[in-house]
Every structure is written in C-alpha cells, then in structure tokens.
Amino acid sequence: MKILKNSKAIRVCVILMALAFMVSGCATCASVKQLQAQVDAVSLKADNAMAAAAAAQKTADDCCATADRANQTAKQAADRAAAAADRAENAAAKAEAVFMKHMKK
C-alpha cells in the first residue's frame, strides 16, 4: 500500500509503460509502411494487368469485326456463285434445247 500511495512510483511505471508502447508502436509503423508499399506494388500490377486486358479486349473486338466482315463477304460470294451456277444451268439447258431443235431439222 505504501508503494501505491507514492505517486512518483506510479508516474515512473506509467512513463515506462508509455515508452514501451511507443517503442512497440514504431515497429508497428514500420510494418504498416511495409504493408502499404506491398499494397501499392500490387495495385500497380493490377492496373498494368487491367490495361493489358483492355488492350487485348480491343484487339479481340477488332478481330471479331474483321471476321464478321470476312464472313459476310464469303456469304455474298457464295450467293453470287450460286446465282452464276443457276444462270449457267439455264444457259446450258437453252443451248441444249437449241441444239436438239437444230438436230431435228
């Protein structure tokens, strides 16, 4: 009880505890700074990955547009080829009919 009544001893204990807390707090500050540096590095990597993904998406979109145009061109060419084949068949049928008509005479 005598020690508790002595205010100098309590003050010294409080000061020692405060110093101990401050010393351990500085180590925590260093840990927080290190963690913040790691977070910043990861954030930078994530930003770079997002930029690369956006560029890849744009390239993919461009390729899809080119493929769509090529597909449309191929369909048009197929339609023209089918129409030409029909015209050729009709012309061949007419030529055969004319030939057969001349052969009968």
CYANA upper distance limits for C-alpha pairs under 8 A (distance plus 0.5 A):
  1 MET  CA      5 LYS  CA      6.84
  2 LYS  CA      6 ASN  CA      6.92
  3 ILE  CA      9 ALA  CA      7.27
  4 LEU  CA      9 ALA  CA      8.06
  4 LEU  CA     10 ILE  CA      7.42
  6 ASN  CA     10 ILE  CA      7.45
  7 SER  CA     11 ARG  CA      6.62
  8 LYS  CA     12 VAL  CA      6.63
  9 ALA  CA     13 CYS  CA      6.71
 10 ILE  CA     14 VAL  CA      6.61
 11 ARG  CA     15 ILE  CA      6.55
 12 VAL  CA     16 LEU  CA      6.55
 13 CYS  CA     17 MET  CA      6.58
 14 VAL  CA     18 ALA  CA      6.57
 15 ILE  CA     19 LEU  CA      6.60
 16 LEU  CA     20 ALA  CA      6.60
 17 MET  CA     21 PHE  CA      6.61
 18 ALA  CA     22 MET  CA      6.64
 19 LEU  CA     23 VAL  CA      6.65
 20 ALA  CA     24 SER  CA      6.72
 21 PHE  CA     25 GLY  CA      6.34
 22 MET  CA     26 CYS  CA      6.73
 23 VAL  CA     27 ALA  CA      7.27
 24 SER  CA     28 THR  CA      6.90
 25 GLY  CA     29 CYS  CA      6.67
 26 CYS  CA     30 ALA  CA      6.82
 27 ALA  CA     31 SER  CA      6.80
 28 THR  CA     32 VAL  CA      6.59
 29 CYS  CA     33 LYS  CA      6.62
 30 ALA  CA     34 GLN  CA      6.62
 31 SER  CA     35 LEU  CA      6.54
 32 VAL  CA     36 GLN  CA      6.51
 33 LYS  CA     37 ALA  CA      6.69
 34 GLN  CA     38 GLN  CA      6.82
 35 LEU  CA     39 VAL  CA      6.65
 36 GLN  CA     40 ASP  CA      6.59
 37 ALA  CA     41 ALA  CA      6.70
 38 GLN  CA     42 VAL  CA      6.66
 39 VAL  CA     43 SER  CA      6.48
 40 ASP  CA     44 LEU  CA      6.64
 41 ALA  CA     45 LYS  CA      6.77
 42 VAL  CA     46 ALA  CA      6.59
 43 SER  CA     47 ASP  CA      6.64
 44 LEU  CA     48 ASN  CA      6.70
 45 LYS  CA     49 ALA  CA      6.60
 46 ALA  CA     50 MET  CA      6.60
 47 ASP  CA     51 ALA  CA      6.72
 48 ASN  CA     52 ALA  CA      6.69
 49 ALA  CA     53 ALA  CA      6.54
 50 MET  CA     54 ALA  CA      6.59
 51 ALA  CA     55 ALA  CA      6.74
 52 ALA  CA     56 ALA  CA      6.63
 53 ALA  CA     57 GLN  CA      6.54
 54 ALA  CA     58 LYS  CA      6.72
 55 ALA  CA     59 THR  CA      6.72
 56 ALA  CA     60 ALA  CA      6.56
 57 GLN  CA     61 ASP  CA      6.58
 58 LYS  CA     62 ASP  CA      6.66
 59 THR  CA     63 CYS  CA      6.66
 60 ALA  CA     64 CYS  CA      6.61
 61 ASP  CA     65 ALA  CA      6.70
 62 ASP  CA     66 THR  CA      6.73
 63 CYS  CA     67 ALA  CA      6.57
 64 CYS  CA     68 ASP  CA      6.55
 65 ALA  CA     69 ARG  CA      6.75
 66 THR  CA     70 ALA  CA      6.67
 67 ALA  CA     71 ASN  CA      6.51
 68 ASP  CA     72 GLN  CA      6.65
 69 ARG  CA     73 THR  CA      6.64
 70 ALA  CA     74 ALA  CA      6.59
 71 ASN  CA     75 LYS  CA      6.71
 72 GLN  CA     76 GLN  CA      6.73
 73 THR  CA     77 ALA  CA      6.64
 74 ALA  CA     78 ALA  CA      6.59
 75 LYS  CA     79 ASP  CA      6.65
 76 GLN  CA     80 ARG  CA      6.66
 77 ALA  CA     81 ALA  CA      6.55
 78 ALA  CA     82 ALA  CA      6.60
 79 ASP  CA     83 ALA  CA      6.67
 80 ARG  CA     84 ALA  CA      6.57
 81 ALA  CA     85 ALA  CA      6.57
 82 ALA  CA     86 ASP  CA      6.72
 83 ALA  CA     87 ARG  CA      6.69
 84 ALA  CA     88 ALA  CA      6.53
 85 ALA  CA     89 GLU  CA      6.60
 86 ASP  CA     90 ASN  CA      6.65
 87 ARG  CA     91 ALA  CA      6.52
 88 ALA  CA     92 ALA  CA      6.47
 89 GLU  CA     93 ALA  CA      6.56
 90 ASN  CA     94 LYS  CA      6.63
 91 ALA  CA     95 ALA  CA      6.51
 92 ALA  CA     96 GLU  CA      6.50
 93 ALA  CA     97 ALA  CA      6.59
 94 LYS  CA     98 VAL  CA      6.62
 95 ALA  CA     99 PHE  CA      6.50
 96 GLU  CA    100 MET  CA      6.47
 97 ALA  CA    101 LYS  CA      6.54
 98 VAL  CA    102 HIS  CA      6.72
 99 PHE  CA    103 MET  CA      6.58
100 MET  CA    104 LYS  CA      6.77
101 LYS  CA    105 LYS  CA      7.35
